[in-house]
């Protein structure tokens, strides 16, 4: 889109774009776009489109722009642009993406032909808008735009329309209507149920009026409503198939033709990921209803408080790591499970998921910092505990946490879903101990520290990969659960929605990277296991063929480049000769070389001689020869005793490594004096931050009936005063804001 005059504002807030030809009146489209932009604390972009930039058209466009500017010359939330393009449809679609437009308001029965299917933003297409609005009326929507009727059957497009209309309800009356057809039974009950469900989905909180109206047909009911005291009729775009439209008709198109009031057809934004998620969330709403706004605020306050790292957090991390390290060293599953219950790492991980959904950068940094600091502390404590097991082999409990698999990833994902649900709903908090056991966050970190101390860096990498997989999976899964439960930024919080989208992409990419690493690790582990199994099978087979012996235990195989050193312990009924040992080495080496496992082999064989006895077959006695007298003719006969020696089984001498005792260093504890700095208190006022995501009322007195001095948005910093009162079921805190003293609900305050 080529801009002839004007420029976009630098700050990207919630933006509504209204496209106007130079000769068309402003009318309801202008009022609606301006009212929505101001209700959402956003910006209105008025685009005056000129197809042919001849001098006359340019003059008309500049006159139109000047007319808009003079209506409210001090308005900073209105930007007027004069634009042109050779291909309007493509240029408009590109402009909507580049300018980050949230809602396009367009006259589809005017001189400009729109192809709205190309646009990714939400669209409000207006018909029947012929009223010229001039003077103060254009900037005072309450005078002319007083009542909006939204007929609905509970579809997602209507829900999106009500979402961006919600901030407007303090100035304009909005009524959601369900049309019950006369010839159908139980339509009133169905209509009330759908309206309640829709109001809960959009967090209406009684700000939108609901009605069930009976009429001969849906179209007739909407047309009759339009004749009443309403200024606009807003209908969600139809999602019916072509066959449904033929059988039952296209209701929005029929209403547009018959209504005597302007009709707006609203369609929600379109994007591949966004559309998929919106459709999925819409289908899940009937199975998992969203939490109401009060419960979500309580859950937010509770999770944010538990995600903050404090002295208790670091103390529990240290103690749980010590317990886990000792359990891993002695290979005790019960002790390791106990350490999982003590560890507090689950709370900040859940906090990251909630912060990602809300797009809260400060909350993300707080929770992520807690996880990172807790992880480093756990590794350090595990490394200190590893000094107790130096020069000792890795126990089965340690090895079990150095080989992550896709099953571990799946366990972490479902643990995250369960943890997010349990922390969001206080009545399900009893499931948290089970979630902590399933997540198993501290034992892998303790394994990393122990392995680093012992110099087993490969095992340390595997354990760290397991923790990373758990961390990424739990954070991503909790974010998904919070989305399902209804946590999200408001329409006006565009910066937070941007952070939400970016953080979501980072979470998905991280999950993909971790999955790929685990797949590679699993493939490498499978190859090693297959190679080990092949070596065991070949050794067992060749032992039987060459020496008639069997394996006493799996051989120890050590690879040094292409050289394989095998330490074999075999059982045999007869001694193994040196020649047989050479033949065994040759046979095993040739077979493994043919399989591509090694190039050279070094063999060490230890033979345990055994005696085989069968109770049913008695042993055969062997006669021992007696000494015999041999007569030798000669002068004197001599009797010679000739003993016959019976050989006894001779053990085979094999090279056996001799472990020489080594001197064990004695660790002498050294007392270290630590200087503790004593902080000198200073006169600093105590402050707090507003945590309620939609802002809270700043009142003149601690009462719900007192004067509202203003609405303080989320993250506003206030100074706490001495006043603290309980009234009207609330705890009230006296605060100072910008030099003004007033009262706030203490529930929505959080000390930094």
MIVO-96349 format. One record per residue (C-alpha): residue number from 1; x, y, z. Coordinates in steps of 0.25 Angstrom, whole numbers, plus 5000, padded with zeros to 4 digits. Example, Ala and Ser with C-alpha at 12.3 -4.5 7.8 and 13.67 -1.06 7.14 Angstrom:
% MIVO-96349
    k    xx    yy    zz
    1  5049  4982  5031
    2  5055  4996  5029
This chain:
% MIVO-96349
    k    xx    yy    zz
    1  5000  5000  5000
    2  5006  5013  4996
    3  5004  5025  5006
    4  5001  5038  5000
    5  4999  5046  5013
    6  5000  5042  5027
    7  5008  5032  5035
    8  5006  5021  5045
    9  5008  5023  5060
   10  5021  5017  5065
   11  5015  5010  5077
   12  5007  4998  5073
   13  4994  4997  5082
   14  4981  4991  5079
   15  4978  4996  5065
   16  4965  4998  5057
   17  4966  5001  5042
   18  4954  5007  5035
   19  4955  5009  5020
   20  4947  5021  5014
   21  4946  5026  5000
   22  4947  5041  4999
   23  4932  5043  4995
   24  4926  5033  5006
   25  4920  5039  5019
   26  4927  5034  5032
   27  4914  5028  5038
   28  4913  5017  5048
   29  4926  5010  5043
   30  4934  5022  5047
   31  4926  5022  5061
   32  4928  5008  5063
   33  4943  5007  5060
   34  4946  5020  5068
   35  4938  5015  5080
   36  4945  5001  5080
   37  4959  5008  5079
   38  4956  5017  5090
   39  4950  5006  5099
   40  4962  4997  5097
   41  4972  5008  5099
   42  4976  5006  5085
   43  4978  5014  5072
   44  4969  5017  5060
   45  4975  5017  5046
   46  4966  5024  5036
   47  4970  5020  5022
   48  4965  5029  5011
   49  4966  5020  4999
   50  4968  5026  4985
   51  4968  5017  4973
   52  4972  5027  4963
   53  4982  5038  4968
   54  4977  5049  4958
   55  4977  5064  4963
   56  4962  5064  4966
   57  4963  5051  4974
   58  4975  5056  4982
   59  4967  5068  4985
   60  4955  5061  4990
   61  4964  5051  4999
   62  4971  5063  5005
   63  4958  5070  5008
   64  4953  5057  5015
   65  4965  5056  5023
   66  4965  5070  5028
   67  4950  5068  5031
   68  4953  5057  5040
   69  4965  5064  5047
   70  4957  5076  5050
   71  4946  5068  5057
   72  4956  5065  5068
   73  4969  5073  5066
   74  4975  5069  5079
   75  4972  5054  5078
   76  4985  5046  5078
   77  4979  5033  5076
   78  4974  5036  5062
   79  4983  5035  5050
   80  4978  5039  5036
   81  4985  5033  5024
   82  4983  5035  5009
   83  4986  5022  5001
   84  4986  5016  4988
   85  4990  5003  4981
   86  4990  4997  4967
   87  4985  4984  4973
   88  4976  4987  4985
   89  4973  4973  4991
   90  4988  4969  4991
   91  4992  4983  4996
   92  4982  4983  5007
   93  4985  4969  5012
   94  5000  4973  5013
   95  4997  4986  5020
   96  4988  4979  5030
   97  5000  4970  5034
   98  5011  4980  5034
   99  5003  4990  5042
  100  4998  4980  5052
  101  4983  4983  5050
  102  4974  4976  5060
  103  4960  4979  5054
  104  4957  4984  5040
  105  4943  4992  5039
  106  4939  4993  5024
  107  4926  4997  5016
  108  4924  4985  5007
  109  4912  4992  5000
  110  4921  5004  4997
  111  4929  5008  4984
  112  4941  5000  4989
  113  4941  4985  4986
  114  4947  4977  4997
  115  4952  4963  4997
  116  4952  4960  5012
  117  4956  4945  5011
  118  4971  4950  5008
  119  4971  4957  5022
  120  4977  4951  5034
  121  4971  4961  5044
  122  4957  4961  5050
  123  4947  4967  5040
  124  4934  4975  5043
  125  4927  4977  5029
  126  4916  4987  5030
  127  4904  4988  5021
  128  4893  4999  5021
  129  4902  5010  5027
  130  4897  5023  5021
  131  4896  5032  5033
  132  4906  5044  5032
  133  4912  5047  5046
  134  4918  5061  5048
  135  4923  5070  5059
  136  4924  5065  5073
  137  4915  5053  5070
  138  4927  5046  5063
  139  4935  5046  5076
  140  4923  5043  5086
  141  4918  5029  5083
  142  4909  5029  5095
  143  4900  5039  5088
  144  4897  5032  5075
  145  4903  5018  5077
  146  4895  5014  5090
  147  4890  5000  5087
  148  4896  4989  5080
  149  4888  4976  5078
  150  4896  4963  5076
  151  4888  4951  5071
  152  4895  4938  5074
  153  4894  4923  5074
  154  4907  4922  5082
  155  4917  4922  5070
  156  4932  4925  5071
  157  4931  4938  5062
  158  4920  4944  5071
  159  4929  4941  5083
  160  4940  4948  5077
  161  4931  4960  5074
  162  4926  4960  5088
  163  4941  4960  5093
  164  4944  4973  5086
  165  4931  4979  5090
  166  4933  4976  5104
  167  4941  4988  5108
  168  4930  4997  5101
  169  4919  4992  5111
  170  4921  5004  5121
  171  4917  5013  5110
  172  4908  5005  5100
  173  4898  4995  5104
  174  4901  4982  5098
  175  4890  4971  5097
  176  4892  4956  5093
  177  4880  4950  5088
  178  4876  4935  5085
  179  4865  4934  5075
  180  4856  4922  5079
  181  4848  4917  5068
  182  4833  4915  5071
  183  4831  4901  5065
  184  4843  4894  5073
  185  4842  4889  5087
  186  4851  4893  5099
  187  4857  4905  5091
  188  4856  4914  5103
  189  4864  4905  5112
  190  4874  4902  5101
  191  4876  4917  5098
  192  4878  4921  5112
  193  4888  4910  5113
  194  4896  4914  5101
  195  4896  4929  5105
  196  4901  4925  5119
  197  4912  4917  5113
  198  4916  4928  5103
  199  4916  4939  5114
  200  4925  4930  5122
  201  4934  4928  5110
  202  4936  4943  5108
  203  4936  4947  5123
  204  4924  4956  5122
  205  4922  4956  5137
  206  4908  4962  5135
  207  4913  4973  5126
  208  4905  4968  5114
  209  4890  4967  5115
  210  4884  4953  5110
  211  4870  4950  5105
  212  4863  4939  5098
  213  4853  4943  5088
  214  4843  4934  5081
  215  4840  4936  5066
  216  4835  4928  5054
  217  4849  4928  5049
  218  4863  4933  5053
  219  4863  4943  5041
  220  4850  4949  5045
  221  4854  4949  5060
  222  4866  4957  5057
  223  4859  4967  5047
  224  4848  4970  5058
  225  4859  4973  5068
  226  4866  4982  5058
  227  4853  4990  5058
  228  4854  4993  5072
  229  4863  5003  5079
  230  4876  4998  5075
  231  4887  5005  5066
  232  4894  4993  5061
  233  4892  4978  5058
  234  4905  4970  5059
  235  4904  4956  5055
  236  4915  4946  5055
  237  4919  4941  5041
  238  4913  4927  5037
  239  4921  4915  5038
  240  4911  4906  5031
  241  4914  4897  5019
  242  4909  4900  5005
  243  4898  4889  5007
  244  4894  4895  5020
  245  4892  4908  5013
  246  4884  4902  5002
  247  4875  4895  5012
  248  4873  4905  5023
  249  4878  4918  5017
  250  4889  4927  5020
  251  4884  4935  5032
  252  4894  4947  5032
  253  4891  4950  5017
  254  4876  4949  5019
  255  4877  4959  5031
  256  4885  4968  5023
  257  4875  4968  5012
  258  4863  4971  5021
  259  4868  4979  5033
  260  4865  4994  5033
  261  4877  4996  5042
  262  4892  4995  5039
  263  4897  4981  5040
  264  4911  4977  5043
  265  4916  4963  5040
  266  4928  4959  5049
  267  4939  4949  5046
  268  4950  4945  5055
  269  4964  4946  5051
  270  4970  4936  5042
  271  4984  4929  5044
  272  4988  4915  5043
  273  4992  4913  5057
  274  4982  4923  5063
  275  4970  4917  5055
  276  4974  4903  5060
  277  4975  4907  5074
  278  4962  4915  5074
  279  4954  4903  5068
  280  4961  4894  5078
  281  4958  4903  5090
  282  4944  4905  5085
  283  4941  4890  5084
  284  4947  4887  5098
  285  4939  4898  5105
  286  4927  4889  5107
  287  4936  4878  5113
  288  4945  4887  5121
  289  4938  4900  5124
  290  4946  4912  5127
  291  4949  4917  5141
  292  4941  4929  5144
  293  4949  4942  5146
  294  4949  4942  5161
  295  4955  4928  5162
  296  4965  4932  5151
  297  4970  4944  5159
  298  4971  4935  5172
  299  4979  4925  5164
  300  4988  4936  5158
  301  4991  4942  5171
  302  4994  4928  5178
  303  5003  4923  5167
  304  5011  4936  5166
  305  5013  4936  5181
  306  5018  4922  5181
  307  5027  4924  5168
  308  5035  4935  5175
  309  5049  4930  5180
  310  5051  4933  5195
  311  5059  4927  5207
  312  5049  4916  5208
  313  5051  4912  5193
  314  5066  4911  5194
  315  5066  4904  5207
  316  5056  4893  5202
  317  5064  4892  5189
  318  5077  4889  5197
  319  5070  4879  5206
  320  5063  4872  5195
  321  5076  4871  5187
  322  5083  4865  5199
  323  5072  4855  5201
  324  5072  4851  5187
  325  5087  4850  5186
  326  5088  4841  5198
  327  5077  4832  5192
  328  5084  4832  5179
  329  5097  4828  5185
  330  5091  4817  5193
  331  5081  4813  5182
  332  5069  4815  5190
  333  5056  4818  5182
  334  5048  4821  5195
  335  5058  4832  5199
  336  5058  4838  5185
  337  5043  4839  5185
  338  5044  4846  5198
  339  5053  4856  5192
  340  5043  4858  5180
  341  5032  4862  5191
  342  5041  4873  5197
  343  5046  4879  5184
  344  5039  4893  5181
  345  5043  4894  5167
  346  5029  4890  5161
  347  5023  4904  5165
  348  5032  4913  5157
  349  5031  4904  5145
  350  5016  4905  5146
  351  5018  4920  5148
  352  5025  4920  5135
  353  5014  4913  5128
  354  5004  4923  5133
  355  5013  4935  5130
  356  5014  4931  5116
  357  4999  4930  5114
  358  4997  4944  5120
  359  5009  4950  5112
  360  5014  4955  5126
  361  5029  4958  5123
  362  5032  4961  5138
  363  5025  4949  5142
  364  5033  4940  5132
  365  5046  4946  5137
  366  5043  4944  5152
  367  5039  4929  5149
  368  5050  4926  5140
  369  5060  4932  5149
  370  5055  4924  5160
  371  5056  4911  5152
  372  5070  4914  5147
  373  5076  4918  5161
  374  5069  4906  5167
  375  5075  4897  5157
  376  5089  4902  5159
  377  5088  4901  5174
  378  5083  4887  5173
  379  5095  4883  5164
  380  5105  4890  5173
  381  5099  4882  5185
  382  5099  4869  5177
  383  5114  4871  5174
  384  5117  4873  5189
  385  5109  4860  5192
  386  5117  4853  5181
  387  5129  4854  5189
  388  5124  4843  5198
  389  5124  4833  5186
  390  5137  4836  5179
  391  5143  4824  5172
  392  5130  4816  5174
  393  5122  4811  5162
  394  5109  4817  5158
  395  5097  4811  5165
  396  5085  4807  5158
  397  5077  4819  5163
  398  5088  4828  5157
  399  5088  4821  5144
  400  5073  4821  5142
  401  5074  4836  5141
  402  5085  4837  5131
  403  5077  4831  5119
  404  5065  4839  5116
  405  5055  4833  5106
  406  5042  4838  5100
  407  5034  4832  5111
  408  5040  4841  5121
  409  5036  4853  5112
  410  5022  4848  5111
  411  5022  4846  5126
  412  5026  4861  5128
  413  5016  4866  5118
  414  5004  4859  5126
  415  5010  4863  5139
  416  5010  4877  5134
  417  4996  4877  5131
  418  4992  4871  5144
  419  5001  4881  5152
  420  4995  4893  5144
  421  4981  4888  5147
  422  4983  4885  5162
  423  4990  4898  5164
  424  4979  4906  5157
  425  4968  4899  5164
  426  4970  4900  5179
  427  4960  4888  5181
  428  4969  4879  5173
  429  4982  4883  5181
  430  4982  4869  5187
  431  4988  4863  5175
  432  5001  4872  5176
  433  5009  4861  5183
  434  5006  4851  5172
  435  5010  4861  5162
  436  5023  4864  5169
  437  5027  4850  5169
  438  5023  4848  5154
  439  5031  4860  5150
  440  5044  4856  5157
  441  5051  4869  5156
  442  5062  4869  5167
  443  5068  4855  5165
  444  5073  4858  5151
  445  5080  4870  5156
  446  5086  4863  5168
  447  5091  4852  5157
  448  5097  4863  5149
  449  5105  4868  5161
  450  5109  4854  5166
  451  5114  4850  5152
  452  5122  4863  5150
  453  5129  4860  5163
  454  5132  4846  5159
  455  5137  4850  5145
  456  5125  4843  5137
  457  5122  4854  5128
  458  5114  4846  5118
  459  5105  4842  5130
  460  5104  4857  5134
  461  5100  4861  5120
  462  5089  4850  5120
  463  5083  4854  5134
  464  5083  4869  5130
  465  5076  4865  5117
  466  5066  4858  5125
  467  5064  4871  5134
  468  5063  4880  5122
  469  5052  4871  5116
  470  5044  4871  5129
  471  5045  4886  5130
  472  5041  4889  5115
  473  5030  4879  5115
  474  5024  4883  5129
  475  5024  4898  5125
  476  5018  4895  5111
  477  5008  4886  5117
  478  5004  4896  5128
  479  5002  4907  5118
  480  4993  4898  5110
  481  4985  4895  5122
  482  4984  4910  5126
  483  4979  4913  5112
  484  4968  4903  5113
  485  4964  4908  5126
  486  4962  4922  5120
  487  4975  4930  5124
  488  4979  4940  5114
  489  4982  4955  5112
  490  4971  4965  5109
  491  4968  4970  5095
  492  4974  4983  5099
  493  4987  4977  5104
  494  4993  4976  5090
  495  5008  4976  5095
  496  5005  4964  5104
  497  4998  4957  5093
  498  5011  4959  5085
  499  5019  4953  5096
  500  5009  4941  5098
  501  5011  4938  5083
  502  5026  4939  5083
  503  5027  4931  5096
  504  5018  4920  5090
  505  5027  4919  5078
  506  5039  4918  5087
  507  5033  4907  5095
  508  5029  4899  5083
  509  5043  4900  5077
  510  5049  4897  5090
  511  5040  4884  5091
  512  5044  4880  5077
  513  5059  4882  5080
  514  5058  4874  5093
  515  5050  4863  5086
  516  5060  4862  5075
  517  5072  4861  5085
  518  5065  4850  5092
  519  5062  4843  5079
  520  5077  4844  5076
  521  5081  4839  5090
  522  5071  4828  5089
  523  5076  4823  5076
  524  5091  4824  5081
  525  5087  4816  5093
  526  5079  4806  5085
  527  5092  4804  5076
  528  5101  4802  5089
  529  5091  4792  5095
  530  5090  4784  5081
  531  5105  4784  5081
  532  5106  4779  5095
  533  5096  4768  5092
  534  5104  4764  5080
  535  5117  4763  5088
  536  5110  4755  5099
  537  5104  4745  5089
  538  5117  4743  5081
  539  5125  4741  5094
  540  5115  4731  5099
  541  5114  4723  5086
  542  5129  4722  5084
  543  5132  4718  5098
  544  5123  4706  5096
  545  5129  4703  5083
  546  5144  4704  5086
  547  5144  4700  5101
  548  5131  4694  5105
  549  5129  4705  5115
  550  5118  4715  5119
  551  5118  4729  5123
  552  5117  4732  5138
  553  5113  4746  5136
  554  5112  4756  5125
  555  5126  4760  5120
  556  5132  4773  5123
  557  5135  4781  5110
  558  5143  4793  5109
  559  5146  4800  5095
  560  5158  4808  5093
  561  5157  4813  5079
  562  5156  4800  5070
  563  5162  4791  5081
  564  5152  4783  5090
  565  5157  4778  5103
  566  5148  4767  5108
  567  5149  4761  5122
  568  5141  4748  5122
  569  5138  4739  5134
  570  5134  4725  5130
  571  5130  4712  5137
  572  5136  4699  5132
  573  5137  4685  5137
  574  5151  4684  5131
  575  5163  4693  5131
  576  5164  4703  5120
  577  5178  4701  5113
  578  5186  4713  5107
  579  5184  4707  5093
  580  5169  4707  5095
  581  5170  4722  5100
  582  5177  4726  5087
  583  5166  4719  5079
  584  5155  4726  5087
  585  5161  4739  5085
  586  5163  4736  5070
  587  5149  4731  5068
  588  5142  4743  5076
  589  5151  4753  5069
  590  5148  4748  5055
  591  5133  4747  5057
  592  5132  4762  5063
  593  5141  4767  5052
  594  5132  4761  5042
  595  5120  4768  5048
  596  5128  4782  5048
  597  5129  4783  5063
  598  5144  4783  5065
  599  5158  4783  5058
  600  5166  4776  5069
  601  5163  4769  5082
  602  5170  4767  5095
  603  5164  4755  5103
  604  5165  4752  5118
  605  5159  4739  5122
  606  5156  4735  5137
  607  5151  4720  5138
  608  5144  4715  5150
  609  5145  4700  5150
  610  5132  4693  5154
  611  5129  4678  5157
  612  5116  4673  5151
  613  5108  4663  5160
  614  5096  4655  5157
  615  5089  4649  5169
  616  5083  4638  5160
  617  5097  4634  5154
  618  5107  4630  5164
  619  5121  4633  5162
  620  5130  4622  5155
  621  5141  4618  5165
  622  5155  4618  5159
  623  5165  4607  5164
  624  5179  4612  5168
  625  5190  4603  5163
  626  5198  4596  5175
  627  5214  4595  5175
  628  5219  4583  5167
  629  5232  4575  5169
  630  5240  4574  5157
  631  5251  4563  5157
  632  5264  4566  5150
  633  5274  4555  5147
  634  5287  4557  5153
  635  5296  4553  5164
  636  5287  4559  5175
  637  5272  4560  5173
  638  5267  4574  5175
  639  5253  4577  5179
  640  5249  4591  5172
  641  5236  4598  5177
  642  5231  4606  5165
  643  5220  4616  5169
  644  5210  4620  5159
  645  5206  4635  5160
  646  5191  4639  5158
  647  5190  4653  5152
  648  5180  4662  5159
  649  5173  4673  5152
  650  5182  4685  5150
  651  5176  4699  5150
  652  5179  4708  5138
  653  5187  4720  5142
  654  5181  4732  5136
  655  5185  4747  5137
  656  5177  4753  5148
  657  5178  4767  5151
  658  5183  4770  5165
  659  5177  4782  5172
  660  5187  4789  5180
  661  5182  4796  5193
  662  5183  4811  5190
  663  5184  4821  5201
  664  5171  4828  5203
  665  5172  4843  5205
  666  5166  4848  5218
  667  5157  4860  5216
  668  5159  4869  5228
  669  5148  4879  5230
  670  5153  4893  5230
  671  5145  4904  5238
  672  5143  4915  5229
  673  5139  4929  5235
  674  5128  4936  5227
  675  5127  4950  5229
  676  5112  4954  5230
  677  5109  4968  5226
  678  5098  4975  5234
  679  5089  4983  5226
  680  5085  4996  5232
  681  5070  4999  5230
  682  5067  5012  5223
  683  5054  5019  5222
  684  5049  5014  5210
  685  5034  5014  5207
  686  5027  5000  5206
  687  5021  4998  5192
  688  5012  4987  5185
  689  5008  4984  5171
  690  4994  4982  5166
  691  4993  4968  5161
  692  4979  4968  5156
  693  4980  4967  5141
  694  4968  4976  5137
  695  4971  4987  5147
  696  4964  4990  5160
  697  4956  5002  5166
  698  4963  5013  5174
  699  4953  5017  5184
  700  4952  5029  5194
  701  4948  5020  5206
  702  4948  5005  5209
  703  4935  5002  5204
  704  4928  4997  5191
  705  4919  5009  5192
  706  4930  5019  5193
  707  4934  5028  5181
  708  4943  5022  5171
  709  4955  5032  5169
  710  4960  5024  5157
  711  4963  5010  5151
  712  4978  5006  5153
  713  4983  4996  5143
  714  4991  4984  5145
  715  5006  4985  5150
  716  5003  4999  5156
  717  5012  5002  5167
  718  5006  5008  5180
  719  5011  5012  5193
  720  5005  5005  5205
  721  5000  5013  5217
  722  4996  5009  5231
  723  4981  5008  5228
  724  4976  4994  5228
  725  4961  4991  5229
  726  4951  4979  5227
  727  4938  4984  5221
  728  4927  4978  5211
  729  4934  4965  5211
  730  4948  4971  5206
  731  4961  4974  5213
  732  4964  4989  5209
  733  4978  4995  5209
  734  4981  5010  5209
  735  4990  5014  5199
  736  4997  5026  5192
  737  4997  5027  5177
  738  5002  5039  5170
  739  5001  5048  5182
  740  4986  5044  5184
  741  4982  5035  5196
  742  4971  5025  5195
  743  4967  5010  5197
  744  4969  4997  5189
  745  4965  4983  5191
  746  4977  4976  5198
  747  4974  4963  5190
  748  4979  4970  5177
  749  4992  4975  5183
  750  5005  4968  5183
  751  5018  4973  5190
  752  5030  4972  5181
